[in-house]
Amino acid sequence: MSEPKRAGDAPIPVEVEAGKSYFWCTCGQSSSQPFCDGSHKGSDFAPLKWTAEEDGRKFFCTCKATGNSPLCDGSHK
């Protein structure tokens, strides 16, 4: 599998905490979208570590086509 599976058609809003790291699913196989659950094991994919700079709501990509990983840039439209 060299292309990620499209896991959704809209971003998932997440309340993030400043300084906390989040591991975004890059393969699209995780049942814990938008975050990694290890479903990529045995593939060329690995989770993307992202650390929040401030508290607040962020919109995480599920279509896996964003140019602003792991956050949505509207590529799903």
N, C-alpha and C positions, 0 to 999 in steps of 0.2 A: 504494500500500500504506500504509494508515494504522494498521493493527494489526500488531504484530510476529508473525513466525512462531514457533511453539513449537518450540524447538530440542532439547528433551529433557524427560524426566519426572523427573529427579533432579538435584540440584546436582552440580557438579564441584569436588572438593577441590583446592586449589592451595596450595603452600607459598610464601608471600609474604615479601618482604624489606622491612624498615622503610625508609621514605623513597622506595621505588621506586613509580613510577606504572604502572598497568595500565589498559588501554583495553577496557572491557567492551562486547561486542556488544549493541546494543539492538534490531536488526532481526530477529535470529534466522536470518539467511541465511549467516553466517560458517561456513566449514568448519574454523575454528580455535577453536571454542567452548571456553570461554566468552568468548574475546577476539575483537576485531575483525580482519578481514582485508581490509576495504574493500568488501565485497559490498553495502553500503548505498548506494554511489555512485549518484546519479540518483534517490534516494528522499528522503523527509522525515526519515530517520533519520540519526543521528550517534553515534559511540561515546561512552560515558560514561567520563571520566577519573576514576580512583579511586587514591588514594595510601595505601599501607599505613602505619599508625602504628607497628606493631611487627612483628617477625618472627613467623611462625607459620602455621598452616593455616587457610584461610578457605574457605567453601563458596559458590561463585559460582552464581547462578541461571541455569538454562537454559530455564525455561518462560516467562520474560519477563513474569511476572505479579506478581513480588515487589513489596512496598511498601517494601522496604529495599534498593533498587538500589545496587550490583550483587550484593549478598549474598542468599542464599536466606532466605526467611521462612516456608517451608512451603506457599506458595500452590499448589504443584504437586499437592498431595494432593487 
